[in-house]
Amino acid sequence: MWDPSPTHPWINFQFHPDSLKPTTWVLLGEAKSKCEHLIGSPLQPSVAENLSAVYLARGVHATTAIEGNTLSEDEVLDRVRGAKDELPPSREYLGIEVDNIIRAIGDIDQAVRTGTHLPLDRNRLLALHAMVLQGLENPPENDPGHLRRHNVGVARYKAPDHGQVQQLVDSLFEWLETLHSPPGAGDGDRFAASLVRAILAHLYLAWIHPFGNGNGRTARLVEVQILTQSGLVPLVATSLLSDYYNKTRDRYYGELERASATLDPAGFVAYAIQGFVEELRLQIKVVKDQNVRVAWEGYIHEIMNRFKGTDAKSRQRRVALAMPADKFITREEVLELSTRIAADYARAGERTTARDLNDLARMGLLEKAGRGYRARMEIIEAFSSPVAEPPDDLQLQLG
């Protein structure tokens, strides 16, 4: 194991779980619960496929944007879906950077799906780094898949001497192996150990800076691999931390610096856990909205099936399915919901739109306010209830 040097005493391969505040442990429990929720959430295959692509694109966009890549999230999503618009020669390298991360995460996901074990050691780190820089122009000292042979620094941070890098990397992976939860540990302990291991691996690789270029992307890929192989984090959530780091970039760098200044990684770990939970909450809301939409569509069909099938009822069904729930729209705007609806009312006559909308309102499917209408989708959320404000004298100090 590495003996901390006078120049980098924070690289000491130590972490004390009791240094985390109770609020962070509560967040760890919430993270585990939300991951279980995601794993057990039913979604239509097309919706699940789309969400997987969107969240992969966000993670890939984030981890490359942190390093200065200027492709938009939509451009990255196109590449995730295999539709690559040709970039001008001066921007081709941006597409290569993105494609490399997509390929690396895809390999990690595929290994899990096929039961292939990916090791966590120096050779695996070198392989990930080679994937990160594949096809990109690199100066001779930045050799893809090889540890740096020169000294480097980032802003005010000077990384350890290049002669120490191999020992540091090997010590890191030896230490990470000791952070596994003990045999027979419950899912809660295993989840906490996996998430903390992933974050610490990222943090220490940022400190060690084992390569001349591509350190951040490689560190975040190691983080993704640990979370993916835990078996407790759904694939759709394994890149959420990268997205959070990008959204809070100034704080990200500040927490990295603060952790080295205090010789304590607990602050960075707490920051990352908080971000992971915040991103999971947003993801859960998206999944919930999709489930509500599916239930709403089923309810529309249930109501409409009570009536004899006529052209009018078929037309009304299409309108009900297309109506927004978050805003009121006029009958003129209803005609813009789809080309099929516009064609329906072009044939039916001018007053038919209002008559159909009023019929749907009487069925309880639409709400009318003035000249506007909206879908009453909230009636599907049967178990929602208002959250009461706690009494002023009720306080729980968790630190």
Secondary structure, DSSP 4 states (H G I P E B T S, - for coil): -----SS-TT-S----GGGS-HHHHHHHHHHHHHHHHHHT----HHHHHHHHHHHHHHHHHHHHHTTT----HHHHHHHHTT--PPPPGGGHHHHHHHHHHHHHHHHHHHHHHHTPPPP-SHHHHHHHHHHHHTTS---TTS-TTS--SS--EETTEEPPPGGGHHHHHHHHHHHHHHTSPPTT--HHHHHHHHHHHHHHHHHHHHHH--SSS-HHHHHHHHHHHHHHHTSSS-GGGTTHHHHHHHHTHHHHHHHHHHHHHHT-THHHHHHHHHHHHHHHHHHHHHHHHHHHHHHHHHHHHHHHTTS---HHHHHHHHHHHH--SSS-EEHHHHTTS-HHHHHHHHHH-TTHHHHHHHHHHHTTSEEEETTEEEE-GGGG-TT--PPPPPPTT------
